[in-house]
Amino acid sequence: MTNISTTPLIERPSKHIGLGHLILGLYVLLFFGFLLAPIIIVVVVSFSSSSFIAFPMPGLSLEWYQRIIDYRPFMQSLLVSIEIAVLSGLAGTAIGVPAAIWAAREQGWIGQLFKNFMLSPISVPAILLGFSLLYMLSAMTLGVSFLSLLITHTVVSIPYISRTVLAVYRAVPTDYEEAAAVLGATRRRVFFDVTLPLIKPGIFAGALFSTLISLDNLPLSFFFGGADSSTLPVVMLSYMQNQFDPSIAAIATVQMLIAIVALGVVNALYGIDKLTAA
């Protein structure tokens, strides 16, 4: 009779597992440190009492946050940036959501071509896109204006919204909409009662991402920055060409705080974890 051994064929060395976890933990720590270090440095410098950026800091002060209020272009451009970001997000949603719904159910080559075309605004270099839009909008007698800036940011926001909604809607079975239609629901009722609740996570995620991208967009805004239509990144760049004091770090901290607050509000109202739910 053959004896069957109960000894495990492969023994996992515990030392190797412990060393692997240590290396992985160290890598993750360095990775997050690499990402967070520039942000932390900017926030710390914004509280410096020195008139220029230097380490170590001679002391702590809030004078550079007061400088944000005193320097009118900072506050004016910040309001323009917020207004453009919100309006372009809403306009991009109004255009991108219907386009994504149609493209998700279109299986032919036309639908595939349209899906690829929706990515074109972010596939083209931003400087080239801004230069082209400047010529086109100037030919339409819009020129450098708030409306031109809004149109430009809306063009860029559409791909983020449409592709996110497209990914969510393609994962939704057609049975739900078909069942609602069989039960007598009109197309309007099917959309508002069935389709819209299912794709709402994609709409929230795309609109939020496009809004944050708009707040930090420099290449496109640079071409349309006028006396009353300059966004915050354009004003910050212009300010740094003449002087480089910690007020730049202070306004950058405020800009980051706005993004964090926006994420916090969305998380409280809807839940960040649900935005990517399919």
NUVEX-620224 format. One record per residue: residue number from 1; z, y, x of N, C-alpha, C in turn; chain. Coordinates in nm, 2 decimals. Atoms other than C-alpha are relative to their C-alpha. Layout:
# NUVEX-620224
k/n.zz/n.yy/n.xx/ca.zz/ca.yy/ca.xx/c.zz/c.yy/c.xx/c
NUM/Z/Y/X/Z/Y/X/Z/Y/X/A
...
This chain:
# NUVEX-620224
k/n.zz/n.yy/n.xx/ca.zz/ca.yy/ca.xx/c.zz/c.yy/c.xx/c
1/0.00/-0.12/0.09/0.00/0.00/0.00/0.00/0.12/0.09/A
2/0.01/-0.12/-0.08/-0.09/0.34/0.13/0.11/0.10/-0.04/A
3/-0.11/-0.10/0.02/0.19/0.59/0.17/-0.06/0.14/-0.02/A
4/0.05/-0.14/0.03/0.12/0.93/0.02/0.11/0.10/0.05/A
5/-0.10/-0.10/-0.06/0.28/1.21/0.23/0.02/0.11/-0.10/A
6/-0.03/-0.12/0.08/0.45/1.49/0.04/0.01/0.13/0.08/A
7/0.00/-0.11/-0.09/0.42/1.72/0.34/-0.11/0.10/-0.04/A
8/0.11/-0.09/0.03/0.22/2.04/0.26/-0.10/0.00/0.11/A
9/0.11/0.01/-0.09/-0.12/2.04/0.42/0.00/0.13/0.09/A
10/0.01/-0.13/-0.07/-0.10/2.42/0.51/0.14/0.07/-0.01/A
11/-0.13/-0.07/0.00/0.22/2.60/0.60/-0.03/0.15/0.04/A
12/0.03/-0.14/-0.03/0.20/2.98/0.58/0.11/0.06/0.09/A
13/-0.10/-0.05/-0.09/0.37/3.14/0.87/0.06/0.13/-0.05/A
14/-0.06/-0.11/0.05/0.62/3.39/0.74/0.00/0.12/0.09/A
15/0.01/-0.11/-0.09/0.60/3.60/1.05/-0.13/0.08/-0.01/A
16/0.13/-0.06/0.01/0.23/3.67/1.00/0.00/0.08/-0.13/A
17/-0.01/-0.08/0.12/0.30/3.78/0.64/0.08/0.12/0.01/A
18/-0.08/-0.12/-0.02/0.57/4.01/0.74/-0.07/0.11/0.09/A
19/0.07/-0.10/-0.09/0.36/4.17/1.02/-0.12/0.06/-0.08/A
20/0.11/-0.06/0.07/0.07/4.21/0.78/0.04/0.10/-0.10/A
21/-0.05/-0.09/0.09/0.28/4.38/0.52/0.04/0.13/0.07/A
22/-0.04/-0.11/-0.08/0.42/4.61/0.79/-0.12/0.09/0.04/A
23/0.12/-0.08/-0.03/0.07/4.71/0.91/-0.06/0.06/-0.12/A
24/0.05/-0.06/0.12/-0.05/4.76/0.56/0.08/0.12/-0.05/A
25/-0.09/-0.11/0.03/0.25/4.98/0.48/-0.02/0.12/0.09/A
26/0.03/-0.11/-0.09/0.19/5.18/0.79/-0.13/0.07/-0.02/A
27/0.13/-0.06/0.03/-0.17/5.23/0.71/0.00/0.09/-0.13/A
28/0.00/-0.07/0.13/-0.10/5.34/0.35/0.08/0.13/0.03/A
29/-0.08/-0.12/-0.03/0.17/5.59/0.49/-0.09/0.10/0.07/A
30/0.09/-0.09/-0.08/-0.08/5.73/0.74/-0.11/0.06/-0.09/A
31/0.11/-0.04/0.08/-0.35/5.75/0.48/0.04/0.11/-0.09/A
32/-0.05/-0.10/0.09/-0.14/5.95/0.23/0.05/0.12/0.08/A
33/-0.04/-0.11/-0.08/0.00/6.16/0.51/-0.13/0.08/0.04/A
34/0.12/-0.07/-0.04/-0.36/6.25/0.62/-0.05/0.08/-0.12/A
35/0.05/-0.07/0.12/-0.44/6.35/0.26/0.09/0.12/-0.04/A
36/-0.10/-0.09/0.05/-0.12/6.54/0.19/0.03/0.11/0.10/A
37/-0.04/-0.10/-0.10/-0.07/6.72/0.52/-0.06/0.14/-0.01/A
38/0.06/-0.13/0.01/-0.32/7.00/0.47/0.05/0.07/-0.12/A
39/-0.06/-0.07/0.12/-0.18/7.07/0.12/0.14/0.05/0.02/A
40/-0.13/-0.04/-0.03/0.17/7.07/0.24/0.01/0.13/0.09/A
41/0.01/-0.11/-0.09/0.08/7.31/0.52/-0.03/0.13/-0.07/A
42/0.04/-0.12/0.08/-0.09/7.55/0.28/0.12/0.05/-0.08/A
43/-0.11/-0.04/0.08/0.21/7.56/0.05/0.11/0.06/0.09/A
44/-0.11/-0.05/-0.09/0.46/7.61/0.34/-0.04/0.14/0.05/A
45/0.04/-0.13/-0.06/0.25/7.89/0.50/0.00/0.11/-0.11/A
46/0.00/-0.10/0.11/0.24/8.07/0.16/0.13/0.07/-0.01/A
47/-0.13/-0.06/0.01/0.61/8.14/0.20/0.04/0.07/0.14/A
48/-0.03/-0.06/-0.13/0.58/8.28/0.55/0.03/0.15/-0.01/A
49/-0.02/-0.15/0.00/0.72/8.63/0.63/-0.09/0.07/0.10/A
50/0.08/-0.06/-0.10/0.47/8.68/0.91/-0.13/0.06/-0.07/A
51/0.12/-0.06/0.05/0.16/8.90/0.85/-0.13/-0.08/0.04/A
52/0.11/0.08/-0.03/-0.06/8.63/0.99/0.05/-0.15/0.00/A
53/-0.03/0.14/0.01/-0.07/8.25/0.98/0.04/-0.05/0.14/A
54/-0.05/0.04/-0.13/0.14/8.11/1.27/0.11/-0.10/-0.02/A
55/-0.11/0.10/0.00/0.38/7.82/1.35/0.07/0.01/0.14/A
56/-0.09/0.01/0.12/0.67/7.82/1.37/0.00/0.13/-0.07/A
57/-0.01/-0.12/0.08/0.72/8.07/1.09/0.12/0.07/0.03/A
58/-0.11/-0.08/-0.04/0.95/8.36/1.17/0.11/0.00/-0.11/A
59/-0.10/0.00/0.11/1.11/8.34/0.82/-0.07/-0.03/-0.13/A
60/0.05/0.03/0.13/1.06/8.29/0.45/-0.01/0.13/-0.08/A
61/0.01/-0.12/0.08/0.93/8.55/0.20/-0.10/-0.03/-0.11/A
62/0.09/0.01/0.12/0.76/8.59/-0.14/-0.10/0.11/-0.01/A
63/0.08/-0.12/0.00/0.57/8.90/-0.04/-0.15/-0.04/-0.02/A
64/0.14/0.04/0.02/0.23/8.71/-0.04/-0.03/-0.04/-0.14/A
65/0.03/0.02/0.14/0.27/8.61/-0.40/0.00/0.13/-0.07/A
66/0.01/-0.13/0.06/0.34/8.97/-0.48/-0.14/0.06/0.03/A
67/0.13/-0.05/-0.04/0.02/9.05/-0.29/-0.11/-0.05/-0.10/A
68/0.10/0.05/0.10/-0.17/8.83/-0.54/-0.01/0.09/-0.12/A
69/0.00/-0.08/0.11/-0.06/9.05/-0.82/-0.05/0.14/0.03/A
70/0.04/-0.14/-0.04/-0.12/9.38/-0.63/-0.15/0.01/0.03/A
71/0.15/0.00/-0.04/-0.47/9.28/-0.51/-0.08/-0.04/-0.13/A
72/0.06/0.02/0.13/-0.67/9.32/-0.83/-0.11/-0.10/0.00/A
73/0.10/0.10/0.00/-0.97/9.11/-0.73/0.05/-0.15/-0.02/A
74/-0.06/0.13/0.01/-0.74/8.80/-0.70/0.02/-0.04/-0.15/A
75/-0.04/0.03/0.14/-0.61/8.82/-1.06/-0.13/0.00/-0.09/A
76/0.12/-0.01/0.09/-0.95/8.92/-1.21/-0.08/-0.12/0.02/A
77/0.09/0.12/-0.02/-1.14/8.64/-1.04/0.07/-0.13/-0.04/A
78/-0.07/0.12/0.05/-0.87/8.39/-1.13/-0.02/-0.02/-0.15/A
79/0.03/0.00/0.15/-0.91/8.48/-1.50/-0.14/-0.04/-0.03/A
80/0.14/0.04/0.01/-1.29/8.45/-1.46/-0.02/-0.15/0.02/A
81/0.01/0.14/-0.03/-1.25/8.11/-1.30/0.05/-0.09/-0.11/A
82/-0.05/0.07/0.11/-1.03/7.98/-1.58/-0.09/0.00/-0.12/A
83/0.08/-0.01/0.12/-1.25/8.11/-1.85/-0.13/-0.08/0.02/A
84/0.13/0.07/-0.02/-1.57/7.97/-1.69/0.03/-0.15/0.00/A
85/-0.03/0.14/0.00/-1.40/7.63/-1.63/0.02/-0.06/-0.14/A
86/-0.03/0.05/0.13/-1.28/7.60/-1.99/-0.13/0.00/-0.09/A
87/0.12/-0.01/0.08/-1.61/7.72/-2.15/-0.11/-0.09/0.04/A
88/0.10/0.10/-0.04/-1.83/7.51/-1.93/0.04/-0.14/-0.03/A
89/-0.04/0.13/0.04/-1.62/7.21/-2.00/-0.03/-0.03/-0.15/A
90/0.03/0.01/0.15/-1.66/7.27/-2.38/-0.15/-0.01/-0.02/A
91/0.14/0.00/0.02/-2.03/7.34/-2.35/-0.06/-0.13/0.06/A
92/0.04/0.13/-0.06/-2.08/7.03/-2.12/0.03/-0.11/-0.09/A
93/-0.04/0.10/0.10/-1.90/6.82/-2.38/-0.09/0.00/-0.11/A
94/0.09/-0.01/0.11/-2.12/6.94/-2.66/-0.14/-0.05/0.03/A
95/0.13/0.04/-0.04/-2.43/6.86/-2.47/0.00/-0.14/0.05/A
96/0.00/0.13/-0.07/-2.33/6.56/-2.26/0.04/-0.12/-0.09/A
97/-0.04/0.11/0.08/-2.16/6.35/-2.53/-0.11/-0.06/-0.09/A
98/0.11/0.06/0.08/-2.46/6.31/-2.77/-0.10/-0.06/0.09/A
99/0.09/0.06/-0.09/-2.68/6.25/-2.47/0.04/-0.14/0.05/A
100/-0.06/0.13/-0.05/-2.45/5.97/-2.34/0.00/-0.10/-0.11/A
101/0.00/0.09/0.11/-2.43/5.81/-2.68/-0.14/-0.06/-0.02/A
102/0.14/0.05/0.02/-2.81/5.79/-2.72/-0.04/-0.09/0.12/A
103/0.05/0.07/-0.12/-2.86/5.67/-2.36/0.07/-0.14/0.01/A
104/-0.08/0.12/0.00/-2.59/5.40/-2.40/-0.07/-0.11/-0.08/A
105/0.06/0.10/0.09/-2.78/5.23/-2.68/-0.15/-0.02/0.02/A
106/0.14/0.00/-0.03/-3.13/5.29/-2.55/-0.02/-0.10/0.12/A
107/0.01/0.11/-0.11/-3.23/4.97/-2.35/-0.13/0.01/0.07/A
108/0.13/0.00/-0.06/-3.59/5.06/-2.26/0.00/0.08/0.13/A
109/0.01/-0.07/-0.12/-3.72/5.23/-1.95/0.03/0.15/-0.01/A
110/-0.02/-0.14/0.03/-3.70/5.57/-2.11/0.15/0.03/0.01/A
111/-0.14/-0.01/-0.01/-3.32/5.52/-2.15/0.05/0.00/0.14/A
112/-0.04/0.01/-0.14/-3.28/5.41/-1.79/-0.04/0.12/0.08/A
113/0.05/-0.13/-0.06/-3.49/5.71/-1.67/0.09/0.11/-0.03/A
114/-0.09/-0.11/0.05/-3.27/5.94/-1.88/0.14/-0.01/0.07/A
115/-0.13/0.02/-0.07/-2.95/5.79/-1.73/0.00/0.05/0.14/A
116/0.01/-0.05/-0.14/-3.07/5.86/-1.38/-0.02/0.15/0.00/A
117/0.03/-0.15/0.01/-3.19/6.21/-1.48/0.13/0.08/-0.02/A
118/-0.12/-0.07/0.03/-2.84/6.30/-1.60/0.08/0.02/0.13/A
119/-0.07/-0.01/-0.13/-2.72/6.26/-1.24/-0.06/0.11/0.09/A
120/0.07/-0.09/-0.09/-2.97/6.51/-1.10/0.08/0.12/0.04/A
121/-0.07/-0.12/-0.04/-2.75/6.82/-1.11/0.10/-0.02/0.12/A
122/-0.09/0.02/-0.11/-2.50/6.66/-0.87/-0.06/-0.08/0.11/A
123/0.08/0.06/-0.11/-2.76/6.47/-0.67/-0.06/0.10/0.09/A
124/0.07/-0.11/-0.08/-2.93/6.79/-0.55/0.11/0.08/0.07/A
125/-0.10/-0.09/-0.07/-2.74/6.99/-0.28/0.03/0.12/-0.09/A
126/-0.05/-0.11/0.08/-2.53/7.26/-0.45/-0.07/0.13/0.03/A
127/0.07/-0.13/-0.04/-2.69/7.54/-0.25/-0.14/0.01/-0.05/A
128/0.14/0.01/0.05/-3.04/7.43/-0.34/0.00/0.02/-0.15/A
129/-0.01/-0.01/0.15/-2.94/7.40/-0.71/0.03/0.15/-0.04/A
130/-0.03/-0.14/0.03/-2.78/7.75/-0.71/-0.11/0.09/0.03/A
131/0.12/-0.09/-0.03/-3.08/7.91/-0.54/-0.11/-0.02/-0.10/A
132/0.11/0.02/0.10/-3.32/7.75/-0.79/0.04/0.06/-0.13/A
133/-0.04/-0.06/0.13/-3.11/7.85/-1.09/0.00/0.15/0.01/A
134/0.00/-0.14/-0.02/-3.08/8.20/-0.95/-0.14/0.06/-0.03/A
135/0.14/-0.04/0.02/-3.46/8.23/-0.95/-0.04/-0.01/-0.15/A
136/0.04/0.03/0.13/-3.50/8.07/-1.29/0.07/0.10/-0.10/A
137/-0.08/-0.09/0.09/-3.22/8.28/-1.46/-0.04/0.15/0.02/A
138/0.05/-0.14/-0.02/-3.35/8.60/-1.30/-0.13/0.02/-0.07/A
139/0.12/-0.01/0.07/-3.69/8.52/-1.44/0.02/0.02/-0.15/A
140/-0.03/-0.01/0.14/-3.53/8.49/-1.78/0.08/0.13/-0.03/A
141/-0.06/-0.14/0.02/-3.38/8.85/-1.73/0.15/-0.02/-0.01/A
142/-0.15/0.01/0.01/-3.02/8.71/-1.71/0.06/0.04/0.13/A
143/-0.04/-0.05/-0.13/-2.98/8.77/-1.33/0.14/-0.04/0.03/A
144/-0.14/0.02/-0.04/-2.63/8.79/-1.19/0.09/0.05/-0.11/A
145/-0.08/-0.03/0.11/-2.40/8.78/-1.49/0.10/-0.11/-0.03/A
146/-0.09/0.10/0.05/-2.12/8.60/-1.66/-0.07/-0.11/-0.07/A
147/0.07/0.10/0.07/-2.36/8.42/-1.88/-0.08/-0.10/0.10/A
148/0.06/0.08/-0.10/-2.56/8.30/-1.58/0.09/-0.10/0.07/A
149/-0.10/0.08/-0.07/-2.25/8.18/-1.41/0.05/-0.12/-0.10/A
150/-0.04/0.10/0.10/-2.15/7.99/-1.73/-0.10/-0.11/-0.01/A
151/0.11/0.10/0.01/-2.49/7.82/-1.76/0.00/-0.09/0.12/A
152/0.01/0.07/-0.12/-2.48/7.72/-1.40/0.12/-0.11/0.01/A
153/-0.11/0.09/0.00/-2.13/7.56/-1.43/-0.02/-0.11/-0.10/A
154/0.02/0.10/0.10/-2.23/7.39/-1.75/-0.10/-0.11/0.04/A
155/0.10/0.09/-0.06/-2.53/7.23/-1.58/0.07/-0.11/0.08/A
156/-0.07/0.09/-0.09/-2.30/7.08/-1.32/0.10/-0.09/-0.08/A
157/-0.10/0.07/0.08/-2.04/6.97/-1.58/-0.05/-0.11/-0.08/A
158/0.06/0.10/0.09/-2.28/6.77/-1.79/0.00/-0.14/0.06/A
159/0.00/0.14/-0.05/-2.32/6.47/-1.55/0.14/-0.06/0.00/A
160/-0.14/0.05/0.00/-1.94/6.43/-1.51/0.04/-0.05/-0.14/A
161/-0.04/0.04/0.14/-1.89/6.42/-1.89/-0.09/-0.11/-0.05/A
162/0.09/0.10/0.05/-2.20/6.22/-1.98/0.01/-0.14/0.06/A
163/-0.01/0.13/-0.07/-2.16/5.95/-1.72/0.13/-0.07/-0.03/A
164/-0.13/0.06/0.03/-1.79/5.90/-1.80/-0.01/-0.05/-0.15/A
165/0.01/0.04/0.14/-1.86/5.88/-2.18/-0.10/-0.12/-0.01/A
166/0.10/0.11/0.00/-2.16/5.65/-2.11/0.07/-0.13/0.05/A
167/-0.07/0.12/-0.05/-1.94/5.41/-1.91/0.10/-0.06/-0.11/A
168/-0.09/0.04/0.10/-1.68/5.40/-2.19/-0.07/-0.06/-0.12/A
169/0.07/0.04/0.13/-1.93/5.37/-2.48/-0.08/-0.13/0.02/A
170/0.07/0.13/-0.02/-2.13/5.09/-2.32/0.09/-0.12/-0.01/A
171/-0.10/0.11/0.01/-1.81/4.88/-2.31/0.05/-0.02/-0.15/A
172/-0.04/0.02/0.14/-1.76/4.93/-2.69/-0.10/-0.09/-0.07/A
173/0.09/0.09/0.08/-1.91/4.64/-2.90/-0.06/0.07/-0.11/A
174/0.07/-0.06/0.11/-2.17/4.74/-3.15/0.05/-0.05/-0.14/A
175/-0.05/0.06/0.13/-1.99/4.52/-3.41/0.08/0.10/-0.08/A
176/-0.08/-0.09/0.07/-1.75/4.80/-3.50/-0.08/0.10/-0.09/A
177/0.09/-0.09/0.07/-2.02/5.05/-3.59/-0.08/-0.07/-0.11/A
178/0.08/0.07/0.10/-2.23/4.79/-3.77/0.09/-0.04/-0.12/A
179/-0.09/0.04/0.11/-1.93/4.67/-3.98/0.03/0.12/-0.08/A
180/-0.03/-0.12/0.08/-1.85/5.03/-4.08/-0.13/0.04/-0.09/A
181/0.12/-0.03/0.07/-2.22/5.08/-4.18/-0.02/-0.10/-0.12/A
182/0.02/0.11/0.10/-2.23/4.75/-4.38/0.10/0.03/-0.12/A
183/-0.10/-0.03/0.11/-1.91/4.87/-4.57/-0.04/0.13/-0.07/A
184/0.05/-0.12/0.07/-2.10/5.18/-4.68/0.03/0.13/0.06/A
185/-0.02/-0.13/-0.06/-2.00/5.44/-4.43/-0.13/0.07/0.05/A
186/0.12/-0.07/-0.04/-2.25/5.71/-4.36/0.00/0.02/0.16/A
187/0.00/-0.02/-0.15/-2.36/5.79/-4.00/0.11/0.10/0.05/A
188/-0.10/-0.10/-0.03/-2.13/6.09/-4.00/0.14/-0.06/0.00/A
189/-0.13/0.06/0.01/-1.83/5.88/-4.11/0.01/-0.10/0.12/A
190/0.00/0.10/-0.11/-1.92/5.61/-3.85/0.03/0.07/0.13/A
191/-0.03/-0.07/-0.13/-1.92/5.86/-3.57/0.14/0.06/0.01/A
192/-0.13/-0.07/-0.01/-1.60/6.05/-3.66/0.11/-0.10/-0.02/A
193/-0.11/0.09/0.03/-1.40/5.75/-3.78/0.00/-0.12/0.09/A
194/0.01/0.12/-0.09/-1.52/5.48/-3.54/-0.04/0.03/0.14/A
195/0.05/-0.03/-0.13/-1.72/5.60/-3.25/0.08/0.10/0.08/A
196/-0.08/-0.11/-0.07/-1.53/5.92/-3.16/0.13/-0.05/0.05/A
197/-0.12/0.04/-0.05/-1.19/5.76/-3.14/-0.01/-0.10/0.11/A
198/0.01/0.10/-0.10/-1.32/5.48/-2.92/-0.05/0.07/0.14/A
199/0.05/-0.07/-0.12/-1.50/5.72/-2.67/0.09/0.12/0.04/A
200/-0.09/-0.11/-0.03/-1.22/5.98/-2.67/0.06/0.00/0.14/A
201/-0.04/0.00/-0.14/-1.08/5.86/-2.34/-0.10/0.05/0.10/A
202/0.10/-0.04/-0.09/-1.41/5.91/-2.17/-0.03/0.15/-0.01/A
203/0.02/-0.14/0.02/-1.45/6.26/-2.32/0.11/0.08/0.07/A
204/-0.12/-0.07/-0.06/-1.10/6.37/-2.21/-0.02/-0.01/0.16/A
205/0.01/0.01/-0.14/-1.16/6.23/-1.86/-0.11/0.08/0.06/A
206/0.11/-0.08/-0.05/-1.50/6.38/-1.81/0.02/0.15/-0.01/A
207/-0.03/-0.14/0.02/-1.40/6.72/-1.95/0.10/0.05/0.10/A
208/-0.10/-0.04/-0.09/-1.09/6.73/-1.74/-0.05/0.01/0.15/A
209/0.06/0.00/-0.14/-1.28/6.64/-1.42/-0.09/0.11/0.02/A
210/0.10/-0.11/-0.02/-1.56/6.89/-1.48/0.07/0.13/0.00/A
211/-0.08/-0.12/0.00/-1.30/7.16/-1.55/0.06/0.03/0.14/A
212/-0.06/-0.02/-0.13/-1.12/7.10/-1.22/-0.11/0.02/0.11/A
213/0.11/-0.02/-0.10/-1.46/7.08/-1.03/-0.04/0.15/-0.01/A
214/0.04/-0.14/0.02/-1.55/7.42/-1.18/0.09/0.10/0.06/A
215/-0.10/-0.09/-0.06/-1.23/7.58/-1.07/-0.01/0.02/0.15/A
216/0.01/0.00/-0.15/-1.30/7.49/-0.71/-0.14/0.02/0.05/A
217/0.14/0.00/-0.04/-1.68/7.54/-0.71/-0.03/0.13/0.07/A
218/0.04/-0.12/-0.08/-1.80/7.78/-0.44/-0.15/0.01/0.02/A
219/0.14/-0.02/-0.03/-2.17/7.71/-0.36/-0.08/0.06/-0.12/A
220/0.08/-0.05/0.11/-2.30/7.77/-0.71/0.05/0.14/-0.04/A
221/-0.05/-0.13/0.04/-2.06/8.06/-0.79/-0.04/0.11/0.10/A
222/0.04/-0.10/-0.10/-2.16/8.24/-0.47/-0.13/0.07/-0.04/A
223/0.13/-0.07/0.03/-2.51/8.31/-0.60/0.01/0.09/-0.12/A
224/0.00/-0.07/0.12/-2.39/8.46/-0.93/0.13/0.09/0.00/A
225/-0.12/-0.08/-0.01/-2.08/8.65/-0.81/-0.03/0.15/0.00/A
226/0.02/-0.14/0.02/-2.10/9.01/-0.94/0.13/0.07/-0.01/A
227/-0.13/-0.08/0.00/-1.85/9.29/-0.99/0.10/-0.06/-0.10/A
228/-0.09/0.05/0.11/-1.72/9.13/-1.31/-0.01/-0.15/-0.02/A
229/0.02/0.14/0.02/-1.83/8.77/-1.26/0.02/-0.09/0.12/A
230/-0.03/0.07/-0.12/-1.69/8.66/-0.93/0.12/-0.10/-0.03/A
231/-0.11/0.10/0.01/-1.48/8.34/-0.93/0.10/0.01/0.11/A
232/-0.10/-0.01/-0.10/-1.17/8.29/-0.73/-0.05/-0.05/0.14/A
233/0.04/0.04/-0.13/-1.33/8.08/-0.45/-0.09/0.10/0.07/A
234/0.09/-0.11/-0.06/-1.59/8.36/-0.39/0.08/0.11/0.05/A
235/-0.08/-0.11/-0.05/-1.33/8.63/-0.37/0.09/-0.04/0.12/A
236/-0.07/0.04/-0.11/-1.12/8.42/-0.14/-0.08/-0.01/0.13/A
237/0.09/0.00/-0.12/-1.42/8.37/0.10/-0.02/0.14/0.05/A
238/0.02/-0.14/-0.04/-1.49/8.74/0.09/0.12/0.06/0.07/A
239/-0.13/-0.05/-0.05/-1.12/8.82/0.16/0.02/-0.05/0.14/A
240/-0.02/0.05/-0.13/-1.11/8.59/0.46/-0.09/0.05/0.10/A
241/0.09/-0.05/-0.10/-1.41/8.75/0.62/0.05/0.13/0.06/A
242/-0.05/-0.12/-0.05/-1.21/9.07/0.66/0.14/-0.01/0.06/A
243/-0.14/0.02/-0.04/-0.85/8.95/0.70/0.04/-0.14/-0.04/A
244/-0.04/0.14/0.02/-0.67/8.62/0.72/0.15/0.00/0.00/A
245/-0.15/0.00/0.00/-0.31/8.65/0.61/0.04/-0.11/-0.10/A
246/-0.05/0.11/0.09/-0.09/8.41/0.41/-0.02/0.02/-0.15/A
247/0.03/-0.02/0.14/-0.19/8.56/0.08/-0.11/-0.10/-0.04/A
248/0.10/0.10/0.03/-0.49/8.32/0.10/0.07/-0.14/-0.03/A
249/-0.08/0.12/0.02/-0.24/8.03/0.12/0.07/0.01/-0.14/A
250/-0.08/-0.02/0.12/-0.04/8.18/-0.17/-0.10/-0.02/-0.13/A
251/0.09/0.01/0.12/-0.34/8.21/-0.41/-0.06/-0.14/-0.01/A
252/0.04/0.14/0.00/-0.46/7.86/-0.30/0.11/-0.09/-0.06/A
253/-0.11/0.07/0.06/-0.11/7.73/-0.40/0.00/0.02/-0.15/A
254/0.00/-0.03/0.15/-0.14/7.90/-0.74/-0.12/-0.08/-0.06/A
255/0.11/0.07/0.05/-0.48/7.74/-0.78/0.03/-0.15/-0.02/A
256/-0.04/0.14/0.00/-0.34/7.40/-0.70/0.10/-0.03/-0.11/A
257/-0.10/0.01/0.11/-0.05/7.46/-0.94/-0.06/0.00/-0.14/A
258/0.07/0.00/0.12/-0.29/7.53/-1.22/-0.06/-0.14/-0.03/A
259/0.06/0.13/0.02/-0.47/7.20/-1.17/0.11/-0.10/-0.03/A
260/-0.11/0.09/0.03/-0.13/7.02/-1.16/0.05/0.01/-0.14/A
261/-0.04/-0.03/0.14/-0.02/7.19/-1.48/-0.09/-0.06/-0.10/A
262/0.10/0.06/0.09/-0.34/7.09/-1.65/0.01/-0.15/-0.01/A
263/-0.02/0.15/0.00/-0.30/6.73/-1.55/0.13/-0.04/-0.07/A
264/-0.12/0.03/0.06/0.06/6.74/-1.66/-0.01/0.02/-0.16/A
265/0.01/-0.02/0.15/-0.03/6.88/-2.01/-0.08/-0.11/-0.06/A
266/0.08/0.11/0.05/-0.30/6.62/-2.06/0.08/-0.13/0.00/A
267/-0.08/0.12/-0.01/-0.06/6.35/-1.95/0.10/0.00/-0.11/A
268/-0.10/-0.01/0.11/0.20/6.47/-2.20/-0.06/-0.02/-0.13/A
269/0.06/0.01/0.14/-0.04/6.50/-2.49/-0.07/-0.13/-0.02/A
270/0.08/0.12/0.02/-0.26/6.20/-2.42/0.03/-0.12/0.09/A
271/-0.03/0.11/-0.09/-0.16/6.00/-2.12/-0.11/-0.02/0.10/A
272/0.10/0.01/-0.11/-0.35/6.00/-1.78/-0.05/-0.15/0.01/A
273/0.04/0.14/-0.02/-0.34/5.62/-1.78/-0.10/-0.05/-0.11/A
274/0.09/0.04/0.11/-0.54/5.61/-2.11/-0.14/0.06/0.02/A
275/0.13/-0.07/-0.02/-0.82/5.84/-1.98/-0.11/-0.09/0.05/A
276/0.10/0.09/-0.05/-0.99/5.56/-1.80/0.00/-0.13/-0.07/A
277/0.00/0.13/0.07/-0.92/5.29/-2.06/-0.14/-0.02/-0.06/A
278/0.13/0.03/0.05/-1.24/5.12/-2.16/0.01/-0.05/-0.14/A
